[in-house]
Every structure is written in C-alpha cells, then in structure tokens.
Amino acid sequence: MLAISSEDFNETMAVVTVLPITSRKKGRKLYSGEALLHKGIAGLSADSIVLAHQIRTVSKKRFLKRIGFLETPLVRLQVLSALESHLDID
C-alpha cells in the first residue's frame, strides 16, 4: 500500500488513505489509472503497479512496517497523474 493522505491527517486520524500496489506480471498492460514503479523504488523487490483506481482508507493497524517511500519527484508525479486521471481532475 502507498499512503497518500497528508501527514497532518495521518497524525490525527486512526486511518490512512492509500493506493494498493501489485507486482507487475510479464506482459501486463498499464492503464491510465495506474503508475509503474520499477524494482528498487521505495524498497520494492519487483516491478510493481500502483492502482490509483482502487483508492481506499484503511486502519493504521494494517501497517506492520514501512518498506520505503517515493523519493523521486518524477515518480511522485506519475502516481499523482494516475490518481488525477482516475478522478477526472485536470
């Protein structure tokens, strides 16, 4: 899961807004509501896909440990673009 809610929200509430992440299978097409994360980004062990079309809010109790975070502005923009595409935000 990729947490996308603000730090202020996360510190105050018992829940976090997230986007699921799945590993990318060979030949899997990438859709407009998705963003590709290459192996090694944020500690991922395989090429993965952020599923911005499956935005959800989950309890903080579901987070067992932090694996990593998106340091690169370009990667953050790709995730934001996928989310904007899904929500039809220009």
Contacts in CASP RR format, 6 or more apart in sequence:
PFRMAT RR
TARGET T0000
AUTHOR 0000-0000-0000
METHOD contacts of the structure
MODEL  1
MLAISSEDFNETMAVVTVLPITSRKKGRKLYSGEALLHKGIAGLSADSIV
LAHQIRTVSKKRFLKRIGFLETPLVRLQVLSALESHLDID
1 18 0 8 1.000
1 19 0 8 1.000
1 20 0 8 1.000
1 21 0 8 1.000
1 58 0 8 1.000
1 62 0 8 1.000
1 63 0 8 1.000
2 18 0 8 1.000
2 19 0 8 1.000
2 20 0 8 1.000
2 21 0 8 1.000
2 42 0 8 1.000
2 50 0 8 1.000
2 70 0 8 1.000
2 79 0 8 1.000
3 10 0 8 1.000
3 16 0 8 1.000
3 17 0 8 1.000
3 18 0 8 1.000
3 63 0 8 1.000
4 17 0 8 1.000
4 18 0 8 1.000
4 19 0 8 1.000
4 55 0 8 1.000
4 79 0 8 1.000
4 83 0 8 1.000
5 13 0 8 1.000
5 16 0 8 1.000
5 17 0 8 1.000
5 18 0 8 1.000
5 57 0 8 1.000
9 16 0 8 1.000
9 17 0 8 1.000
10 16 0 8 1.000
10 60 0 8 1.000
14 59 0 8 1.000
14 60 0 8 1.000
15 57 0 8 1.000
15 58 0 8 1.000
15 59 0 8 1.000
15 60 0 8 1.000
16 57 0 8 1.000
16 58 0 8 1.000
16 59 0 8 1.000
16 60 0 8 1.000
16 63 0 8 1.000
17 55 0 8 1.000
17 56 0 8 1.000
17 57 0 8 1.000
18 55 0 8 1.000
18 56 0 8 1.000
18 57 0 8 1.000
18 58 0 8 1.000
19 50 0 8 1.000
19 51 0 8 1.000
19 52 0 8 1.000
19 54 0 8 1.000
19 55 0 8 1.000
19 79 0 8 1.000
19 83 0 8 1.000
20 50 0 8 1.000
20 51 0 8 1.000
20 54 0 8 1.000
20 56 0 8 1.000
21 37 0 8 1.000
21 44 0 8 1.000
21 48 0 8 1.000
21 49 0 8 1.000
21 50 0 8 1.000
21 51 0 8 1.000
22 48 0 8 1.000
22 49 0 8 1.000
22 51 0 8 1.000
23 46 0 8 1.000
23 47 0 8 1.000
23 48 0 8 1.000
23 49 0 8 1.000
24 36 0 8 1.000
24 46 0 8 1.000
24 47 0 8 1.000
24 48 0 8 1.000
24 49 0 8 1.000
28 49 0 8 1.000
30 36 0 8 1.000
30 49 0 8 1.000
31 53 0 8 1.000
32 82 0 8 1.000
32 85 0 8 1.000
32 86 0 8 1.000
33 51 0 8 1.000
33 52 0 8 1.000
33 53 0 8 1.000
33 82 0 8 1.000
33 83 0 8 1.000
33 85 0 8 1.000
33 86 0 8 1.000
34 49 0 8 1.000
34 50 0 8 1.000
34 51 0 8 1.000
34 52 0 8 1.000
34 53 0 8 1.000
34 82 0 8 1.000
35 49 0 8 1.000
35 50 0 8 1.000
35 52 0 8 1.000
35 75 0 8 1.000
35 78 0 8 1.000
35 79 0 8 1.000
35 81 0 8 1.000
35 82 0 8 1.000
36 47 0 8 1.000
36 48 0 8 1.000
36 49 0 8 1.000
36 50 0 8 1.000
36 78 0 8 1.000
37 44 0 8 1.000
37 47 0 8 1.000
37 48 0 8 1.000
37 49 0 8 1.000
37 50 0 8 1.000
37 70 0 8 1.000
37 75 0 8 1.000
38 44 0 8 1.000
38 47 0 8 1.000
39 45 0 8 1.000
39 46 0 8 1.000
39 47 0 8 1.000
39 48 0 8 1.000
41 70 0 8 1.000
41 72 0 8 1.000
41 75 0 8 1.000
42 67 0 8 1.000
42 68 0 8 1.000
42 69 0 8 1.000
42 70 0 8 1.000
42 71 0 8 1.000
43 67 0 8 1.000
43 68 0 8 1.000
44 67 0 8 1.000
50 79 0 8 1.000
50 82 0 8 1.000
52 79 0 8 1.000
52 82 0 8 1.000
52 83 0 8 1.000
52 85 0 8 1.000
52 86 0 8 1.000
53 86 0 8 1.000
55 83 0 8 1.000
55 86 0 8 1.000
70 76 0 8 1.000
70 79 0 8 1.000
83 89 0 8 1.000
84 90 0 8 1.000
END
